[in-house]
């Protein structure tokens, strides 16, 4: 992600208003430290390599625009996830307006070559990846966070849900995925 390109896209030049050089350095450091979140969300919601790069850049631009409102008393990664997922879901909705179906990007979901020890495991992982890709945007976001071992409270903060709702949705998603994998 190119910070100067991000700032140009967002209309920030580092000299206006509260866009000080210190704020820019702080943003760059935080973005660099947590860039994996941007790439992970982009990979989960965009298809080809170019689309993933564009979505990552769009997420970074929105993060920069929203940065003045970031409260340092709160977790940066939670704030970042919330913005990244909102941008990605908006991107997905926009893309779905132009197409009736969303094709699975096989390169994104490719598994390492099977060493022959567990062909059934590799097949089940591919099926699981397809099932996750077929989930509605909110459920996919929830699964992304859950599979990353985020706690219910953090998932609730990111997605704007209650912890109880998160626990219920995770339970239902697990049941649906188990049923699909068993069938």
KASUL-V626262 format. One record per backbone hydrogen bond with DSSP energy under -1.0 kcal/mol. CO is the residue of the C=O (numbers start at 1). NH is the residue of the N-H. If there is no record, write none. Layout:
# KASUL-V626262
co: <CO CO>
nh: <NH NH>
This chain:
# KASUL-V626262
co: <2 3 4 5 6 7 16 18 20 21 22 23 24 25 26 27 28 29 30 34 35 36 37 38 39 40 41 42 48 49 50 51 52 53 54 55 56 57 58 59 60 61 62 63 66 67 71 75 76 77 78 79 80 81 82 83 84 85 86 87 88 89 90 91 92 93 104 105 118 119 120 121 122 123 124 125 126 127 128 129 130 132 136 137 138 139 140 141 142 143 145 146 151 152 153 154 155 156 156 162 163 164 165 166 167 168 169 170 171 172 173 174 175 176 177 178 179>
nh: <6 7 8 9 10 12 19 20 24 25 26 27 28 29 30 31 32 33 34 37 39 40 41 42 43 44 45 46 52 53 54 55 56 57 58 59 60 61 62 63 64 65 66 67 69 70 74 79 80 81 82 83 84 85 86 87 88 89 90 91 92 93 94 95 96 97 106 109 122 123 124 125 126 127 128 129 130 131 132 133 134 135 140 141 142 143 144 145 146 147 150 149 155 156 157 158 159 160 161 166 167 168 169 170 171 172 173 174 175 176 177 178 179 180 181 182 183>
